[in-house]
């Protein structure tokens, strides 16, 4: 998790009183619920905090039919500040219940990013099935004094499924060896070794540790990669194994996030390495890192521990450090991506990690009555709730094709694919409110190379302030934020005579709030 210093703006919200038979709690809850439904740019089916600042997803863990989502949170402002862990839980990763703040800063520092596990064997001595969080302490006083060891690792435990937490009295459990960026522990249980293991970033590489009890850790190896040019500080690591689809072959996946300008289209991004892990050392034969998402707005993503059927489920922060603190929302800031399942495929002797919406997302989709759509489907039509929908289709093409989302005041979001050069691109330069940030304007044109193709499968998921594009079942993905001044209502295609669209579908997405 990256640290930035910004002016903190405190927003005061008031709830009026009126004579009613409802309890005060019910009135407040109803007011919050209605504000979530009507606030401009508030997503209808992506996770957002009720109010104030949010960034990295943390502590992703499943237990007793609940998926827990902890996240970097500042409860006193809509811009970054002293970090806490917010908390929400869900039965299906789609409908979320907000819970009380889980972890607060203390004398050791702010609570930066980390992970959570279920200690079913009571290895730490906090109780069987204790939920244990491991996180980075960030000491702002030591940082301001110019020290290098201001980040250390601590743990906390909960015996009531994350509702209340106790910090371990022996914190920090890993001290800093003198590295300025030393953070974001991702803990996992290595079944092959029956040990806890952890990946931790140390400036420009990953360190791997192991432990018998989650309290005493030993460094066992490090992984570096010779990027040319260097991609800057490494962040938010994750390490897990996946089977190659349709085979018994297993590979290990290492996920790393980068800020700065190192992502394919500038700013923040998350990449991965496919390789081997012998329980001590991770290795890869990749010539370059691949990217989970080629859009500018999927960062710091990690996967769930302890999931049913051992599925590898991923959530990312749907923003970018280049403009995260100035996006045009009022009482809240930032959303999470749709939860995605990661799958490993092999294509032309290259391993690719696919990222696609979880299967249960289908439960939010409903058919749209024909009377609500006007014009010619799929080439040029209007649907007033387009910005709460999923559009999917297959294409057979030669040359270029383009698609456009637009509204009644002329704002538009464009997508294009050219089979001659294999480049898929988006253009959000006229998508709506873009002048709140020069960095947002600069990243209006984004590209990814998917290879020269004559057949393409595309799914576009639209919410109030986001567009998520999945190509070929998630082999290539672009996630971008948008802030139109009016909702998009029109979909238009630009096709040459050698291009056809098949299996076109559009469905409405139900609200989660």
C-alpha positions in Angstrom: 0.0 0.0 0.0 1.4 3.3 -1.0 1.5 6.3 1.3 0.7 9.8 0.1 0.3 13.1 2.0 -2.8 15.1 1.2 -4.9 17.9 2.8 -7.6 16.2 4.9 -11.0 17.6 4.3 -13.7 16.7 6.8 -17.2 16.4 5.5 -20.0 16.8 8.0 -23.2 15.0 7.3 -26.4 15.6 9.2 -29.6 13.6 9.5 -32.7 15.5 10.1 -35.2 14.5 12.8 -38.9 14.0 12.4 -41.7 12.5 14.4 -42.0 8.8 13.5 -42.7 5.4 15.0 -39.4 4.2 13.5 -36.4 3.8 15.8 -33.5 6.2 15.3 -31.4 3.3 14.2 -33.9 2.3 11.5 -34.1 5.9 10.2 -30.3 6.2 9.9 -30.1 2.8 8.2 -32.8 3.7 5.7 -31.2 7.1 5.1 -27.8 5.5 4.4 -29.4 2.9 2.2 -31.2 5.5 0.1 -28.1 7.6 -0.2 -26.1 4.6 -1.5 -28.8 4.1 -4.2 -29.0 7.7 -5.4 -25.6 9.3 -4.9 -24.0 10.3 -8.2 -21.3 7.9 -9.4 -22.0 5.5 -6.6 -21.7 1.9 -8.1 -24.9 -0.1 -8.1 -23.2 -3.5 -7.8 -19.6 -3.0 -6.8 -18.4 -2.7 -3.3 -17.9 0.8 -1.8 -17.5 2.0 1.7 -20.5 3.8 3.2 -18.4 7.0 3.4 -14.9 8.3 3.3 -11.6 6.9 1.9 -10.9 3.3 0.8 -8.0 1.7 -1.0 -6.3 -1.8 -1.1 -8.3 -4.9 -0.3 -6.8 -6.7 2.7 -7.3 -9.8 4.7 -9.4 -11.7 2.1 -10.5 -14.9 3.9 -13.5 -17.3 3.9 -15.0 -18.8 7.0 -18.4 -20.3 8.0 -20.1 -19.3 4.8 -18.8 -15.8 4.8 -16.3 -14.1 2.6 -14.6 -11.4 4.6 -13.3 -8.3 2.9 -11.0 -6.0 4.9 -9.6 -2.9 3.3 -7.4 0.1 3.8 -9.8 2.8 5.3 -9.6 6.3 6.6 -12.9 6.9 8.5 -12.5 10.7 8.9 -12.1 12.0 5.3 -12.5 11.2 1.6 -8.8 11.5 1.1 -5.9 9.3 2.3 -5.1 9.6 6.0 -4.0 7.4 9.0 -4.9 3.9 7.8 -7.3 1.6 9.5 -8.8 -1.7 8.3 -12.4 -1.4 7.3 -14.5 -4.6 7.2 -17.4 -6.1 5.3 -18.7 -9.6 4.7 -20.7 -11.4 2.2 -22.3 -14.8 1.5 -21.7 -14.6 -2.3 -19.0 -11.9 -2.8 -21.8 -9.7 -4.3 -24.2 -8.6 -1.6 -22.1 -7.0 1.2 -22.8 -6.2 4.8 -20.8 -3.4 6.3 -19.2 -4.3 9.7 -17.5 -2.1 12.3 -13.9 -0.9 11.7 -11.6 -3.9 12.5 -8.1 -2.4 13.2 -7.1 1.0 14.4 -3.7 2.7 14.4 -1.7 2.5 17.7 1.6 3.5 19.1 3.4 1.3 16.6 1.9 3.1 13.7 -0.8 3.1 11.0 -2.3 -0.2 9.9 -1.2 -0.8 6.3 -2.0 -3.7 4.0 -1.8 -7.4 4.8 -3.7 -10.6 4.9 -5.8 -13.0 7.1 -5.9 -16.7 7.7 -8.0 -19.2 9.8 -5.8 -21.0 12.4 -7.8 -24.2 12.5 -5.1 -26.1 14.3 -4.5 -23.3 16.9 -0.8 -23.0 16.0 -0.6 -19.5 17.4 -2.3 -20.4 20.7 -5.1 -17.8 20.3 -7.8 -20.5 20.0 -8.9 -23.0 17.4 -10.2 -21.4 14.3 -9.0 -17.9 15.4 -9.0 -15.5 12.5 -5.5 -14.0 12.4 -4.5 -10.9 10.5 -1.0 -10.0 9.6 -0.3 -6.4 8.5 2.3 -3.8 8.1 2.8 -1.2 10.8 3.7 2.2 9.4 5.3 4.5 11.9 4.9 8.1 10.6 7.1 9.6 13.4 10.1 7.5 12.4 9.4 8.1 8.8 9.3 11.9 9.3 12.6 11.6 11.3 14.3 10.1 8.3 14.7 6.5 9.5 14.6 3.6 7.1 13.0 1.1 9.5 9.6 2.7 9.9 7.6 -0.3 8.5 7.4 -3.5 10.5 5.0 -6.5 10.5 2.4 -7.2 13.2 -0.4 -9.6 13.9 -3.9 -9.5 15.6 -6.5 -12.1 16.2 -10.2 -12.4 16.5 -12.2 -15.3 18.0 -15.6 -13.9 16.9 -15.2 -14.0 13.1 -13.6 -10.6 12.7 -16.1 -8.6 14.8 -13.5 -7.6 17.4 -9.7 -7.8 17.4 -6.9 -8.1 19.9 -3.4 -7.1 18.8 -0.6 -9.5 19.8 1.4 -8.1 22.7 4.7 -9.3 21.1 4.3 -7.1 18.0 6.1 -6.5 15.8 6.7 -10.1 14.8 9.0 -9.1 12.0 11.3 -6.1 12.5 12.7 -4.0 9.7 16.2 -4.7 8.5 16.6 -1.2 7.3 14.5 -1.1 4.1 12.3 1.8 3.5 9.6 -0.1 1.6 9.0 -3.3 3.6 5.4 -4.2 3.7 2.2 -6.0 2.6 2.5 -9.5 4.0 0.4 -12.2 2.3 0.3 -15.4 4.5 -0.8 -18.8 3.3 -0.8 -22.4 4.6 1.5 -24.5 2.5 -0.3 -27.9 2.6 2.8 -29.7 1.1 4.9 -28.6 4.0 2.3 -28.2 6.7 3.7 -24.7 7.5 2.7 -21.1 7.4 4.5 -19.3 4.7 4.4 -15.6 3.6 5.5 -13.4 0.8 6.5 -9.8 1.7 7.8 -7.0 -0.5 11.1 -5.3 0.2 11.5 -2.3 -2.1 12.3 -4.0 -5.5 11.9 -7.7 -4.7 9.9 -10.3 -2.8 11.0 -12.0 0.4 9.6 -15.4 1.4 9.3 -16.4 5.1 8.0 -19.4 7.0 6.6 -20.0 10.5 5.3 -22.8 12.7 3.1 -20.5 14.8 2.5 -17.1 13.0 4.6 -15.4 15.6 8.2 -16.4 14.9 9.2 -16.0 11.2 12.3 -17.1 9.3 13.3 -15.6 6.0 14.0 -18.5 3.6 14.5 -16.9 0.2 14.0 -13.9 -2.1 12.8 -13.4 -5.7 14.1 -10.6 -7.9 13.5 -9.9 -11.6 15.7 -7.9 -13.9 13.2 -5.4 -15.4 14.6 -3.1 -18.0 13.9 -0.4 -17.1 13.1 -1.1 -13.4 9.4 -0.8 -12.5 10.0 0.8 -9.1 8.7 -0.3 -5.7 7.0 -3.7 -5.5 3.8 -3.9 -3.6 0.9 -6.3 -2.5 2.4 -9.7 -3.3 0.5 -13.0 -3.5 1.7 -16.6 -4.1 -0.4 -19.6 -5.0 -0.7 -22.5 -7.3 -3.1 -23.3 -10.1 -3.7 -26.2 -12.4 -3.4 -25.5 -16.1 -7.0 -25.7 -17.5 -7.7 -29.1 -18.9 -4.6 -30.8 -17.6 -3.0 -32.1 -14.4 -0.1 -29.7 -14.7 0.4 -27.3 -11.8 2.2 -24.0 -11.8 2.8 -21.3 -9.1 1.6 -17.8 -9.7 3.3 -14.7 -8.1 1.3 -11.5 -8.2 3.0 -8.1 -7.7 1.6 -4.6 -7.9 3.4 -1.5 -9.1 2.6 2.2 -8.7 4.2 5.1 -10.4 4.1 5.0 -14.2 5.1 1.3 -14.7 1.7 -0.2 -15.7 1.0 -0.8 -19.4 -1.1 2.4 -19.7 0.5 4.4 -16.9 0.0 4.7 -13.2 -0.9 1.7 -11.0 -1.2 -1.9 -12.2 -0.9 -5.5 -11.1 1.2 -8.1 -12.9 2.0 -11.8 -12.5 4.7 -14.4 -13.0 4.1 -18.0 -13.8 6.7 -20.4 -12.5 7.7 -23.1 -10.0 8.0 -23.1 -6.2 9.7 -25.8 -4.3 8.6 -24.7 -0.9 11.6 -22.4 -0.5 12.4 -20.6 -3.8 10.2 -19.2 -6.5 11.6 -19.3 -10.1 10.2 -18.4 -13.5 11.3 -18.7 -17.1 9.1 -15.8 -18.2 10.9 -13.2 -20.3 8.7 -10.4 -19.0 5.9 -10.0 -16.4 2.3 -10.4 -17.7 -0.5 -8.1 -16.4 -3.7 -9.2 -14.7 -5.5 -6.1 -16.2 -4.4 -3.7 -18.9 -6.7 -0.8 -17.8 -5.6 1.9 -15.5 -8.1 1.1 -12.7 -7.3 -2.3 -11.2 -4.6 -2.2 -8.5 -3.3 -3.9 -5.4 -5.4 -7.0 -6.1 -4.9 -10.2 -4.0 -6.8 -13.5 -3.7 -8.8 -15.2 -1.0 -7.5 -17.7 1.5 -9.5 -20.8 2.6 -12.0 -20.7 -0.2 -14.5 -23.5 -0.9 -13.3 -25.8 -3.7 -9.9 -24.0 -3.5 -11.0 -21.6 -6.2 -8.6 -18.6 -6.6 -10.8 -15.6 -6.2 -9.4 -12.1 -6.7 -10.5 -8.5 -5.9 -8.6 -5.4 -6.8 -8.9 -1.7 -5.9 -10.7 0.0 -8.8 -8.6 3.1 -8.9 -5.1 4.6 -9.7 -2.7 6.5 -7.4 -2.3 9.1 -10.2 -5.7 10.5 -9.5 -7.4 8.4 -6.7 -7.7 11.3 -4.2 -9.4 13.7 -6.7 -12.0 11.5 -8.4 -15.3 13.5 -8.4 -17.2 11.7 -5.7 -18.5 13.5 -2.6 -19.0 11.5 0.5 -17.1 8.3 -0.4 -14.1 7.6 -2.5 -13.1 4.4 -4.4 -14.7 1.1 -5.2 -13.5 -2.5 -5.6 -13.5 -4.4 -8.9 -16.0 -7.2 -9.4 -14.7 -10.3 -7.7 -13.0 -12.5 -10.3 -11.9 -16.1 -10.6 -8.3 -16.6 -11.8 -7.7 -19.5 -14.1 -4.5 -20.6 -15.8 -4.4 -21.5 -19.5 -1.6 -22.4 -21.9 -1.6 -20.8 -25.3 1.1 -21.2 -27.9 3.5 -22.4 -25.2 2.8 -19.3 -23.1 1.0 -19.4 -19.7 -1.8 -16.9 -19.3 -3.8 -16.1 -16.1 -7.4 -15.5 -17.1 -9.5 -13.1 -14.9 -13.2 -13.4 -15.3 -16.3 -12.5 -13.1 -17.2 -15.1 -10.6 -19.9 -17.5 -11.7 -22.4 -16.2 -9.1 -22.4 -12.8 -10.8 -24.9 -14.4 -13.2 -27.4 -14.3 -10.3 -27.5 -10.5 -10.5 -28.4 -10.5 -14.2 -32.0 -10.2 -15.4 -33.6 -10.1 -18.8 -34.7 -6.7 -20.2 -38.2 -6.4 -21.7 -38.1 -5.6 -25.4 -40.2 -2.5 -24.8 -37.4 -0.9 -22.8 -35.0 -0.9 -25.8 -35.4 1.2 -28.9 -33.5 1.3 -32.2 -31.7 -1.4 -33.9 -30.1 -4.1 -31.8 -27.1 -4.6 -31.8 -25.9 -1.9 -34.2 -27.5 1.3 -32.8 -30.0 1.3 -29.9 -31.0 3.1 -26.8 -31.5 1.6 -23.3 -32.0 4.1 -20.4 -30.3 1.8 -17.9 -27.4 1.0 -20.1 -25.0 2.0 -17.3 -26.2 -0.8 -15.1 -25.9 -3.6 -17.6 -23.8 -6.4 -19.2 -23.3 -6.5 -22.9 -21.8 -9.5 -24.5 -21.2 -10.7 -28.1 -18.9 -12.6 -30.5 -17.5 -11.2 -33.6 -16.0 -12.4 -36.9 -14.0 -9.7 -38.5 -11.4 -8.4 -41.0 -9.8 -5.0 -40.4 -11.2 -2.7 -37.7 -14.3 -2.5 -35.7 -15.5 0.0 -33.1 -18.2 0.4 -30.4 -19.4 3.5 -28.6 -21.3 4.2 -25.4 -22.8 7.6 -25.3 -25.4 9.8 -23.6 -27.8 12.5 -24.7 -25.3 15.4 -24.2 -22.7 13.9 -26.5 -20.3 12.3 -24.1 -18.9 9.0 -25.2 -16.7 6.1 -24.3 -15.1 4.4 -27.4 -13.7 0.9 -27.9 -11.9 -0.3 -31.0 -10.1 -3.4 -32.2 -7.9 -3.6 -35.3 -7.2 -7.1 -36.6 -4.4 -5.9 -38.8 -2.2 -5.0 -35.8 -3.9 -6.9 -33.0 -4.5 -3.9 -30.8 -7.6 -3.4 -28.7 -8.0 0.2 -27.4 -10.3 2.5 -25.5 -10.8 6.2 -25.5 -12.4 8.0 -22.6 -11.2 11.5 -23.5 -14.9 12.6 -24.1 -16.4 10.2 -21.6 -17.7 12.9 -19.2 -16.0 14.6 -16.3 -12.3 14.3 -17.1 -10.9 17.7 -16.1 -10.5 16.9 -12.4 -7.1 15.5 -13.1 -4.4 16.0 -15.7 -3.3 12.4 -15.1 -6.8 11.1 -15.8 -6.9 13.1 -19.0 -3.4 11.8 -20.0 -4.6 8.2 -19.6 -7.7 8.6 -21.7 -6.3 6.5 -24.5 -5.4 3.0 -23.5 -4.3 0.0 -25.5 -3.5 -3.7 -25.1 -2.1 -6.1 -27.7 -4.2 -9.2 -27.9 -2.8 -10.4 -31.2 -4.1 -10.5 -34.8 -7.5 -12.2 -34.6 -10.5 -12.9 -36.9 -12.7 -14.1 -34.0 -13.3 -12.3 -30.8 -15.5 -12.7 -27.7 -16.3 -9.5 -25.7 -18.1 -8.8 -22.5 -18.6 -5.3 -21.3 -19.8 -4.7 -17.7 -21.1 -1.2 -17.0 -21.7 0.4 -13.6 -22.3 4.0 -12.5 -18.6 4.9 -12.7 -16.8 2.0 -14.3 -16.4 -0.1 -17.5 -14.9 -3.6 -17.2 -14.1 -5.3 -20.5 -13.3 -9.0 -20.7 -12.0 -10.4 -24.0 -12.0 -14.2 -24.7 -13.5 -15.2 -21.3 -11.0 -13.0 -19.4 -7.7 -13.8 -21.2 -7.4 -10.1 -21.6 -9.0 -7.5 -19.4 -9.3 -3.7 -19.2 -10.9 -1.9 -16.2 -11.4 1.8 -16.3 -13.3 4.4 -14.3 -15.7 6.9 -16.0 -17.6 9.9 -14.7 -20.2 11.0 -17.3 -22.4 14.0 -16.4 -25.4 12.0 -17.5 -25.7 8.2 -17.7 -24.9 6.5 -20.9 -28.0 5.4 -22.7 -26.9 4.6 -26.3 -24.8 1.8 -27.8 -23.5 2.0 -31.4 -21.3 -0.2 -33.5 -19.0 0.8 -36.4 -18.5 -2.3 -38.6 -17.1 -2.8 -42.1 -18.8 -5.2 -44.5 -16.5 -8.1 -43.6 -17.4 -8.0 -39.9 -20.4 -9.6 -38.2 -21.7 -9.8 -34.6 -23.2 -13.0 -33.2 -24.8 -14.1 -29.9 -25.4 -10.5 -28.9 -26.9 -10.2 -25.4 -27.7 -7.3 -23.1 -28.9 -7.8 -19.5 -29.7 -5.6 -16.6 -27.7 -6.0 -13.4 -29.6 -5.9 -10.1 -28.5 -3.4 -7.4 -26.8 -4.8 -4.3 -27.7 -1.9 -1.9 
